[in-house]
Amino acid sequence: MLADVASGSSASAAARRAGVSREASRKWCAAAGMSLRPGRIGGAMPEPEPAGPRTSPRSRLTLAHRVLIAAGLRRGLGARAIGREIGFAHTTVSREVASGRSPDGAYRAVEAERAARGRASRPRAGRLAPGTRLRAEVVRRLALRWSPAQVSASLERDFPGEEGMRVSHETIYRALYVQGRGSLREELDVELVLRSGRRSRRRRRLPPDPRGRRTWVEGAELALRPPEADSRAVPGHWEGDLVVGSDGASCLVTLVERSTRFLLASRLEAHPSETVAGRLAEMVSGLPAALSRTLTWDQGVEMARWRDFAAATGFGVYFCDPRSPWQRGTNENTNGLLRQYFPKGTDFAAVTDAEVREAQDQLNGRPRETLGWRSPAEAMAGLLDSDAGGATTV
């Protein structure tokens, strides 16, 4: 009937030939988007939804297409013929007819459209739906301040063969950032869980380093560091820095081993160069010689007495170029992780050594993607066990 109307026949004539009422024909034409103004013979399909080939392979069946499918079935056409008319594959038409039939076996366009909309909007439980075992594990690991990537990889390692215990890091981020029912914000404080402390995503900008060249750097430039330290294949090369408190005096001294990402952290009430050199020597005193090769620092004045440290420990000390924090990126990244425990504005004079030790141990216990999802503690233990001084503890 619709084909007759589209070719120029009146709705009444097309209805008589199809054996349906005039009112039914008008409803079908209206559902198909055909224009039937009074006094006009025939109608036309609207331009946005032509009955010909699709404008995109991703386009879907519309109500107009379903009306034409119903008309083709009444004319006795097969799926291939109908598919050619509407511009879809015959398999698409076959699936549509099979899924859109009423209980009495008839295919009706409006009912098929309603059923298709219902299928498309069917609710589906999210991977991290409340009350699930997966969500409980994710919440537990995030509470330890693991990153979403670390949580995702550790679940895959700890629950092999259990597809229900898989979740991507992106899904975890979305559950943390989005608000509303089911969000992880219901159980966790995003500002404490995520290293950045942000409640939404934004572009990251690093401020320029205003410090210039210092005289004590002469003879210890980064270009003079042994080439083996550039790669992470040889252990024993460290990066260090200070995390200064809000009072400008108290701080954390942080050392990170490049190949294992193992962290050593210690608190100071003040950071004159003599104090820093002495504390660094204490921090590395338990390391075997194979893990005591070089230390890379920025050009901070706190390292002006670096020769004292080098003489006491046998370390080679080297300094980054001005405004080049990426040259000791492992330490920069680790200091950022420490900010999850000690946010900017922390007065380290009010922090206990036990709190620093707890943060250090938690960071060393986190699985890292760059270590094949081993933790820094596991990687360092492997080095110590393989060394002659493996009985030494750090």
PLY file of the C-alpha trace (Angstrom):
ply
format ascii 1.0
element vertex 394
property float x
property float y
property float z
element edge 393
property int vertex1
property int vertex2
end_header
0.00 0.00 0.00
2.72 2.48 0.95
4.51 1.80 -2.31
1.27 2.65 -4.18
0.90 5.90 -2.26
4.56 6.81 -2.81
4.12 6.22 -6.55
1.21 8.66 -6.74
-1.96 6.69 -5.86
-4.45 8.19 -3.45
-4.64 6.79 0.05
-8.19 5.61 -0.54
-7.32 3.74 -3.75
-4.25 2.20 -2.17
-6.35 1.13 0.83
-8.92 -0.58 -1.38
-6.25 -2.51 -3.26
-4.60 -3.52 0.03
-7.90 -4.57 1.56
-7.73 -2.21 4.54
-9.80 0.73 5.68
-9.09 4.28 4.60
-8.42 5.27 8.22
-5.85 2.48 8.59
-4.12 3.61 5.42
-3.88 7.17 6.70
-2.38 5.99 9.98
0.18 3.88 8.14
1.12 6.80 5.92
1.44 9.12 8.90
3.63 6.60 10.71
5.84 6.32 7.62
6.19 10.11 7.41
4.25 10.48 4.15
2.59 13.78 3.41
-1.17 13.48 2.73
-2.64 16.95 2.52
-6.33 17.36 1.61
-6.95 17.37 -2.12
-3.59 15.85 -2.92
-3.26 12.49 -4.61
-0.48 10.31 -3.28
2.33 11.28 -0.95
6.10 11.20 -0.55
8.60 9.92 1.96
10.37 12.72 3.83
13.90 13.61 2.76
15.69 12.85 6.06
14.73 9.17 5.96
14.66 7.98 2.34
13.68 4.41 1.53
16.80 4.00 -0.61
20.33 3.05 0.45
21.54 4.19 3.85
23.64 7.31 4.19
25.87 5.59 6.75
26.63 1.95 7.55
25.91 2.81 11.19
22.33 3.96 10.55
19.55 1.91 12.11
16.07 0.90 11.16
13.48 3.63 11.77
9.72 3.47 12.03
9.50 4.40 8.34
11.70 1.44 7.43
9.57 -0.88 9.57
6.40 0.34 7.87
7.95 -0.50 4.49
9.02 -3.91 5.78
5.43 -4.61 6.88
4.14 -3.47 3.49
6.66 -5.70 1.70
5.61 -8.71 3.73
1.95 -8.12 2.81
2.97 -8.01 -0.84
4.67 -11.37 -0.41
8.22 -10.08 -0.87
11.16 -11.89 0.64
13.87 -10.44 2.88
16.28 -9.82 -0.03
13.70 -7.87 -2.05
12.67 -5.79 0.96
16.30 -5.18 1.84
17.01 -3.82 -1.63
14.03 -1.45 -1.36
15.00 0.04 1.99
18.79 -0.12 1.59
19.59 -2.70 4.29
21.08 -6.17 4.12
18.64 -9.05 3.90
20.03 -10.39 7.19
19.00 -7.15 8.91
15.48 -7.52 7.54
15.30 -11.17 8.60
16.41 -10.38 12.15
13.97 -7.48 12.36
11.03 -9.59 11.23
11.96 -12.42 13.60
12.31 -10.13 16.63
9.37 -7.86 15.78
6.60 -10.40 15.29
3.59 -10.22 17.61
2.41 -13.27 19.60
-0.05 -14.02 16.77
2.83 -14.23 14.30
2.09 -10.96 12.44
4.69 -8.24 11.92
3.26 -4.81 12.79
5.48 -1.76 12.29
4.35 0.30 15.28
4.60 -2.64 17.70
8.01 -3.60 16.28
9.23 -0.02 16.74
8.01 0.03 20.34
9.74 -3.28 21.06
12.99 -2.08 19.47
13.00 1.06 21.61
12.44 -1.05 24.69
15.38 -3.29 23.84
17.65 -0.33 23.18
16.86 1.30 26.52
16.91 -1.81 28.66
18.69 -1.16 31.96
21.98 -2.93 32.53
23.82 -3.20 35.82
27.24 -1.55 35.77
30.46 -3.42 36.47
30.79 -1.61 39.77
27.18 -1.84 40.90
26.66 -1.49 44.67
26.72 -4.72 46.62
28.91 -6.64 44.17
32.07 -8.49 45.12
34.02 -6.60 42.46
33.02 -3.23 43.87
34.06 -4.28 47.38
37.52 -5.28 46.14
37.92 -2.05 44.18
36.90 0.07 47.17
39.28 -1.83 49.46
42.25 -1.30 47.16
41.45 2.33 46.45
41.31 2.90 50.21
44.98 1.85 50.26
45.55 4.74 47.83
46.29 2.52 44.86
45.72 4.13 41.49
42.87 2.83 39.28
45.46 1.26 36.94
47.08 -0.57 39.85
43.69 -1.77 41.07
42.70 -3.03 37.61
45.93 -4.94 37.04
46.05 -6.42 40.54
42.51 -7.78 40.19
43.47 -9.55 36.98
46.51 -11.03 38.70
44.75 -12.02 41.94
41.60 -13.47 40.33
42.80 -15.38 37.26
40.02 -16.89 35.18
37.24 -14.89 36.90
35.75 -12.58 34.28
33.43 -11.12 36.87
36.44 -9.68 38.71
37.71 -7.67 35.75
37.32 -3.90 35.46
39.27 -1.36 33.46
40.98 1.61 35.06
38.83 3.92 32.94
35.66 2.43 34.44
37.06 3.06 37.92
37.90 6.66 37.06
34.37 7.22 35.74
32.83 5.73 38.86
34.98 8.07 40.97
34.35 11.23 38.98
30.65 10.83 38.21
28.08 11.89 40.78
24.85 10.14 41.62
23.64 6.71 42.61
26.20 3.96 42.17
29.17 6.30 42.14
32.20 5.30 44.19
31.90 8.72 45.79
29.26 7.18 48.02
31.99 5.20 49.80
35.24 7.06 49.10
36.51 10.63 49.24
37.87 11.30 45.74
40.21 14.00 47.00
41.91 11.47 49.29
41.84 8.47 46.96
43.20 10.05 43.78
46.75 11.29 43.81
45.80 14.54 42.06
43.07 15.28 44.62
40.81 16.46 41.81
37.11 15.77 41.69
36.98 16.10 37.90
39.41 15.81 35.01
41.31 18.77 33.72
44.41 19.49 31.69
47.61 19.16 33.65
50.10 22.02 33.59
53.52 21.93 35.22
54.87 25.28 36.48
58.32 26.32 35.27
61.27 25.78 37.59
62.59 29.26 38.46
65.94 28.13 39.84
69.10 28.82 37.90
72.61 27.40 37.88
74.45 27.03 41.21
78.23 27.10 41.71
78.45 23.83 43.66
77.18 21.95 40.59
80.47 22.38 38.78
82.11 19.01 38.26
78.88 17.12 38.98
76.74 17.97 35.93
74.28 15.37 34.73
76.21 15.00 31.48
79.05 13.46 33.53
76.86 10.74 35.04
77.80 7.20 33.90
75.81 6.19 30.79
74.58 3.04 32.56
72.42 5.26 34.78
70.45 6.51 31.79
68.77 3.14 31.42
67.17 1.22 34.26
68.91 -2.05 33.49
71.60 -1.54 36.16
70.31 -1.08 39.73
71.82 1.21 42.31
71.11 4.57 40.70
68.92 6.84 42.83
67.05 10.13 42.46
66.36 12.46 45.37
64.63 15.66 46.43
62.95 17.45 49.31
59.20 17.77 49.89
59.06 21.02 51.87
56.33 21.69 54.42
54.08 24.73 54.79
56.44 26.35 57.30
59.25 26.40 54.73
61.61 24.59 57.10
60.32 21.08 57.88
60.47 18.60 55.02
60.67 15.04 53.80
63.90 13.78 52.26
62.97 11.31 49.52
65.21 8.84 47.65
63.90 6.58 44.86
65.87 3.78 43.20
65.42 4.06 39.44
65.14 0.40 38.45
62.78 -0.74 41.25
61.02 2.57 42.16
61.79 1.70 45.80
61.30 4.68 48.12
63.24 5.78 51.19
61.72 8.73 53.06
62.80 10.58 56.19
61.48 13.65 58.04
63.55 16.70 59.01
62.60 19.71 61.13
64.86 21.91 58.97
66.99 21.37 55.89
70.35 23.17 55.97
72.91 21.50 53.72
74.89 19.93 56.58
71.76 18.32 58.02
70.60 17.02 54.63
73.99 15.49 53.81
74.09 13.71 57.16
70.54 12.40 56.91
71.11 11.10 53.36
74.14 9.17 54.58
72.02 7.59 57.34
69.25 6.64 54.90
71.55 4.70 52.55
73.84 3.22 55.20
72.17 -0.23 54.98
72.54 -0.61 51.23
75.06 -3.03 49.69
77.68 -1.56 47.36
75.88 -2.91 44.28
72.91 -0.67 45.14
74.98 2.43 46.02
76.15 3.82 42.69
74.82 7.31 41.95
72.40 9.94 43.27
70.76 12.53 40.99
69.38 15.73 42.55
68.13 19.10 41.37
70.16 22.26 41.97
68.66 23.01 45.37
70.87 24.75 47.92
70.23 21.95 50.40
72.76 19.82 48.44
75.61 22.34 48.62
77.49 19.90 50.91
77.08 16.94 48.54
80.81 16.15 48.69
80.43 15.25 52.38
77.71 12.76 51.48
79.72 11.33 48.58
82.81 10.86 50.75
80.84 9.12 53.50
78.94 6.72 51.25
80.88 6.23 48.02
77.94 7.52 45.95
78.55 9.57 42.83
76.37 12.72 42.96
75.05 14.49 39.86
72.78 17.47 39.32
70.02 18.05 36.77
70.03 20.94 34.35
68.14 24.09 35.44
64.32 23.88 35.08
64.48 20.24 34.00
62.54 18.19 36.58
61.91 15.42 34.04
65.59 14.47 34.33
64.70 12.97 37.69
61.16 12.03 36.76
61.00 8.90 38.92
61.48 10.99 42.04
59.06 13.66 40.84
56.40 11.03 40.29
56.99 9.46 43.70
56.81 12.82 45.46
53.46 13.30 43.77
52.33 9.97 45.21
53.42 11.12 48.66
51.10 14.11 48.33
48.20 11.67 48.70
49.35 11.20 52.27
50.75 14.66 52.92
48.87 17.24 50.80
50.32 20.62 49.96
50.13 22.80 53.05
51.23 19.99 55.39
53.44 21.08 58.27
55.93 18.23 58.60
56.86 19.42 62.08
53.42 18.08 63.10
53.89 14.76 61.28
55.33 11.78 63.12
58.09 9.50 61.88
55.65 6.58 62.18
53.27 8.29 59.73
56.11 8.81 57.26
57.14 5.18 57.59
53.57 3.99 57.01
53.27 6.08 53.84
56.64 4.80 52.62
55.64 1.18 53.22
52.30 1.58 51.47
53.90 3.13 48.41
56.53 0.39 48.29
53.74 -2.17 48.49
51.74 -0.84 45.54
51.91 -2.83 42.29
53.43 -0.85 39.40
52.71 -1.31 35.72
56.31 -0.52 34.79
57.46 -3.41 37.04
55.11 -5.92 35.43
52.66 -5.20 38.26
55.15 -6.20 40.94
55.57 -3.83 43.86
58.81 -1.88 44.48
59.29 -3.89 47.66
59.14 -7.14 45.69
61.57 -5.81 43.08
64.01 -4.58 45.74
63.80 -7.87 47.63
64.77 -9.67 44.44
67.86 -7.49 44.08
68.86 -7.97 47.69
68.42 -11.73 47.50
70.63 -11.91 44.40
73.36 -9.78 45.95
75.99 -11.08 48.32
74.73 -8.67 50.91
71.19 -9.88 50.60
70.84 -10.21 54.36
71.05 -6.43 54.73
67.73 -4.67 55.29
66.69 -1.25 54.07
0 1
1 2
2 3
3 4
4 5
5 6
6 7
7 8
8 9
9 10
10 11
11 12
12 13
13 14
14 15
15 16
16 17
17 18
18 19
19 20
20 21
21 22
22 23
23 24
24 25
25 26
26 27
27 28
28 29
29 30
30 31
31 32
32 33
33 34
34 35
35 36
36 37
37 38
38 39
39 40
40 41
41 42
42 43
43 44
44 45
45 46
46 47
47 48
48 49
49 50
50 51
51 52
52 53
53 54
54 55
55 56
56 57
57 58
58 59
59 60
60 61
61 62
62 63
63 64
64 65
65 66
66 67
67 68
68 69
69 70
70 71
71 72
72 73
73 74
74 75
75 76
76 77
77 78
78 79
79 80
80 81
81 82
82 83
83 84
84 85
85 86
86 87
87 88
88 89
89 90
90 91
91 92
92 93
93 94
94 95
95 96
96 97
97 98
98 99
99 100
100 101
101 102
102 103
103 104
104 105
105 106
106 107
107 108
108 109
109 110
110 111
111 112
112 113
113 114
114 115
115 116
116 117
117 118
118 119
119 120
120 121
121 122
122 123
123 124
124 125
125 126
126 127
127 128
128 129
129 130
130 131
131 132
132 133
133 134
134 135
135 136
136 137
137 138
138 139
139 140
140 141
141 142
142 143
143 144
144 145
145 146
146 147
147 148
148 149
149 150
150 151
151 152
152 153
153 154
154 155
155 156
156 157
157 158
158 159
159 160
160 161
161 162
162 163
163 164
164 165
165 166
166 167
167 168
168 169
169 170
170 171
171 172
172 173
173 174
174 175
175 176
176 177
177 178
178 179
179 180
180 181
181 182
182 183
183 184
184 185
185 186
186 187
187 188
188 189
189 190
190 191
191 192
192 193
193 194
194 195
195 196
196 197
197 198
198 199
199 200
200 201
201 202
202 203
203 204
204 205
205 206
206 207
207 208
208 209
209 210
210 211
211 212
212 213
213 214
214 215
215 216
216 217
217 218
218 219
219 220
220 221
221 222
222 223
223 224
224 225
225 226
226 227
227 228
228 229
229 230
230 231
231 232
232 233
233 234
234 235
235 236
236 237
237 238
238 239
239 240
240 241
241 242
242 243
243 244
244 245
245 246
246 247
247 248
248 249
249 250
250 251
251 252
252 253
253 254
254 255
255 256
256 257
257 258
258 259
259 260
260 261
261 262
262 263
263 264
264 265
265 266
266 267
267 268
268 269
269 270
270 271
271 272
272 273
273 274
274 275
275 276
276 277
277 278
278 279
279 280
280 281
281 282
282 283
283 284
284 285
285 286
286 287
287 288
288 289
289 290
290 291
291 292
292 293
293 294
294 295
295 296
296 297
297 298
298 299
299 300
300 301
301 302
302 303
303 304
304 305
305 306
306 307
307 308
308 309
309 310
310 311
311 312
312 313
313 314
314 315
315 316
316 317
317 318
318 319
319 320
320 321
321 322
322 323
323 324
324 325
325 326
326 327
327 328
328 329
329 330
330 331
331 332
332 333
333 334
334 335
335 336
336 337
337 338
338 339
339 340
340 341
341 342
342 343
343 344
344 345
345 346
346 347
347 348
348 349
349 350
350 351
351 352
352 353
353 354
354 355
355 356
356 357
357 358
358 359
359 360
360 361
361 362
362 363
363 364
364 365
365 366
366 367
367 368
368 369
369 370
370 371
371 372
372 373
373 374
374 375
375 376
376 377
377 378
378 379
379 380
380 381
381 382
382 383
383 384
384 385
385 386
386 387
387 388
388 389
389 390
390 391
391 392
392 393
